[in-house]
């Protein structure tokens, strides 16, 4: 496993083994949750045995209002090992980003030295936890888990992912390419994240904007342990729109630019019409008129849609509803 770090070269002493909390958002993960728990137990216990992390380190499952028996499985895991497995249950399904945020804030309140977030499907290699903890102990405050390949993705998903990261970069976001939500955050960075109050959470763009010392750990992405993807095409598109509208106003600027181009095109068309009339070459222009109407109508509707997206975000932010409501904690 290769690592890329941007940590101070003057650091000569390691931090103490951190009290670490693994934060695992769960939505309808009943089929594979036990496998996930046992798979995570091994690297955690191994790090505890060699004194790389504190013996009080835990795994926190966040049940995001699951419709299956996910919460029952979490309770059973806690009953079998109350020291290692903990859980919180949200009163309603609030989405992956809010569930993840709930878990991170719980880690902050529990005074964890570091929180490592990852999905329950085990596509993110738990073996990378060793490198994350090592980078943290050497001085990094945020450690990003980076995919070193996309072999398990379809060609369509690879292409759209690269387009998304390129678009986000072009719009000025600090999103880290080939990084999802597999990362380590120190207690200090969790405290900084808690100061962000916006309802439209996009953690992949929010966390890089915090600053702090960072490091990267590369890993090979695997297959899902069970179940199916919680991000079909519809949700992927919605997630992309959330990221764009949360971190950039450039789409609004593009409306102005498009309007200017449309006006210039209209002036050019007017000059062309005057020339054809003056030279007696005028031809019945039904097709060109209809084409112009459709194009302009489409541009107007597109502009209204973009503005509407931002107005909807303002509407949600003004209401200032809570990110989540916790129903139960174990």
SEFI-682895 format. One line per 2 residues: their letters; for each residue z, y, x of C-alpha. Coordinates in steps of 0.5 Angstrom, whole numbers, plus 500, padded with zeros to 3 digits. Layout:
BEGIN
A) Z Y X; ... .
END
This chain:
BEGIN
XX) 500 500 500; 498 507 503 .
XX) 502 513 502; 500 520 503 .
XX) 506 525 504; 507 533 504 .
XX) 514 533 506; 517 537 511 .
XX) 516 534 518; 523 537 521 .
XX) 527 532 516; 531 528 521 .
XX) 536 525 516; 535 520 510 .
XX) 538 522 503; 543 518 500 .
XX) 541 512 496; 539 515 489 .
XX) 542 513 483; 535 512 479 .
XX) 533 511 472; 527 508 470 .
XX) 524 511 464; 520 507 460 .
XX) 517 509 453; 515 504 448 .
XX) 511 504 442; 510 497 439 .
XX) 512 493 445; 515 487 442 .
XX) 510 482 445; 511 484 452 .
XX) 518 488 453; 522 482 455 .
XX) 516 480 461; 517 488 463 .
XX) 524 488 463; 524 481 468 .
XX) 519 484 472; 522 491 473 .
XX) 529 487 474; 526 484 481 .
XX) 524 490 485; 530 494 482 .
XX) 535 489 484; 532 488 491 .
XX) 532 495 492; 540 495 490 .
XX) 541 489 495; 538 493 501 .
XX) 542 499 499; 536 503 498 .
XX) 538 505 491; 545 506 488 .
XX) 548 500 485; 549 504 478 .
XX) 541 505 477; 538 503 470 .
XX) 532 502 466; 532 506 460 .
XX) 527 504 454; 525 509 449 .
XX) 523 507 443; 518 512 440 .
XX) 519 510 433; 516 503 433 .
XX) 514 499 427; 515 492 430 .
XX) 522 489 433; 522 493 439 .
XX) 529 496 438; 531 489 437 .
XX) 529 487 443; 532 493 447 .
XX) 539 491 444; 538 484 446 .
XX) 536 486 453; 542 491 453 .
XX) 547 485 450; 545 480 456 .
XX) 545 486 461; 549 492 459 .
XX) 549 495 466; 542 495 467 .
XX) 538 495 461; 539 502 456 .
XX) 536 504 451; 535 510 446 .
XX) 531 510 439; 527 516 436 .
XX) 528 517 429; 520 518 428 .
XX) 514 516 432; 513 523 436 .
XX) 508 521 441; 508 518 448 .
XX) 509 525 452; 515 527 447 .
XX) 518 520 448; 517 520 456 .
XX) 520 527 455; 526 525 451 .
XX) 527 519 457; 527 524 462 .
XX) 532 529 459; 537 523 458 .
XX) 536 522 465; 538 529 467 .
XX) 544 529 462; 546 522 465 .
XX) 546 526 472; 541 521 475 .
XX) 539 523 482; 532 521 481 .
XX) 528 518 475; 522 514 475 .
XX) 517 514 469; 512 509 468 .
XX) 509 505 462; 511 499 459 .
XX) 505 495 459; 506 494 467 .
XX) 499 496 469; 502 501 474 .
XX) 505 496 479; 512 496 480 .
XX) 511 495 487; 510 502 488 .
XX) 517 504 487; 519 502 494 .
XX) 514 507 497; 517 512 491 .
XX) 524 511 493; 522 512 501 .
XX) 519 518 500; 524 521 496 .
XX) 529 519 501; 525 523 506 .
XX) 525 529 502; 520 529 497 .
XX) 522 532 490; 516 529 486 .
XX) 512 523 488; 506 521 484 .
XX) 504 514 483; 496 514 485 .
XX) 491 509 483; 487 507 489 .
XX) 481 504 484; 479 504 477 .
XX) 476 497 477; 480 495 471 .
XX) 477 501 467; 470 500 463 .
XX) 465 504 466; 465 509 460 .
XX) 473 510 461; 472 511 469 .
XX) 466 516 467; 470 520 462 .
XX) 476 520 466; 473 523 472 .
XX) 469 528 467; 476 530 464 .
XX) 479 531 471; 473 535 473 .
XX) 474 539 467; 481 541 468 .
XX) 480 543 475; 475 548 473 .
XX) 479 551 468; 484 552 473 .
XX) 490 546 471; 493 543 477 .
XX) 492 536 474; 493 531 479 .
XX) 486 526 479; 487 519 478 .
XX) 495 520 476; 497 518 470 .
XX) 505 519 468; 507 514 474 .
XX) 512 518 478; 519 520 481 .
XX) 522 526 479; 529 528 483 .
XX) 535 531 479; 533 538 481 .
XX) 526 538 478; 528 535 472 .
XX) 533 541 471; 527 545 472 .
XX) 522 541 467; 528 542 462 .
XX) 527 550 462; 520 549 459 .
XX) 520 550 451; 513 549 449 .
XX) 512 544 443; 505 542 446 .
XX) 507 538 451; 502 536 457 .
XX) 506 533 462; 501 531 467 .
XX) 499 539 468; 506 541 467 .
XX) 510 537 472; 505 539 478 .
XX) 506 547 476; 513 546 478 .
XX) 512 546 485; 517 543 490 .
XX) 516 538 495; 511 532 493 .
XX) 508 526 496; 503 521 493 .
XX) 504 513 493; 498 509 492 .
XX) 497 503 488; 492 498 485 .
XX) 492 498 477; 493 492 474 .
XX) 492 489 467; 496 490 461 .
XX) 502 485 460; 501 484 453 .
XX) 499 488 447; 493 493 446 .
XX) 492 500 449; 496 505 445 .
XX) 490 510 447; 483 509 444 .
XX) 478 513 444; 480 518 438 .
XX) 487 519 442; 484 520 449 .
XX) 480 525 446; 486 528 442 .
XX) 490 528 449; 484 531 453 .
XX) 484 537 448; 492 538 448 .
XX) 491 538 456; 486 543 456 .
XX) 489 548 450; 496 547 453 .
XX) 494 550 460; 487 554 460 .
XX) 484 560 456; 478 559 459 .
XX) 475 556 452; 476 563 449 .
XX) 473 566 455; 467 562 454 .
XX) 466 564 447; 465 571 449 .
XX) 460 569 454; 456 565 449 .
XX) 456 571 445; 453 575 450 .
XX) 448 570 452; 446 569 444 .
XX) 445 577 444; 440 577 450 .
XX) 436 571 447; 436 575 441 .
XX) 433 581 444; 428 577 448 .
XX) 426 574 441; 425 581 438 .
XX) 421 583 444; 417 577 444 .
XX) 416 578 436; 414 586 437 .
XX) 409 584 443; 405 578 438 .
XX) 405 583 432; 402 589 437 .
XX) 397 584 440; 395 581 433 .
XX) 397 574 435; 403 573 430 .
XX) 404 566 427; 408 564 421 .
XX) 415 563 424; 418 559 419 .
XX) 420 554 424; 423 558 430 .
XX) 427 562 424; 430 556 422 .
XX) 431 553 429; 435 560 431 .
XX) 439 560 424; 441 553 426 .
XX) 443 554 433; 447 561 431 .
XX) 450 557 426; 452 552 430 .
XX) 455 557 436; 459 560 430 .
XX) 462 554 428; 464 552 435 .
XX) 467 558 436; 471 558 430 .
XX) 473 551 432; 476 553 439 .
XX) 479 559 436; 482 555 431 .
XX) 485 550 436; 489 556 439 .
XX) 491 558 433; 494 551 431 .
XX) 498 551 437; 501 558 436 .
XX) 503 556 429; 506 549 432 .
XX) 510 553 437; 512 559 433 .
XX) 516 554 428; 519 551 435 .
XX) 521 544 432; 525 540 436 .
XX) 521 535 441; 524 529 438 .
XX) 531 527 434; 535 521 437 .
XX) 537 516 432; 541 511 436 .
XX) 543 510 444; 545 504 447 .
END
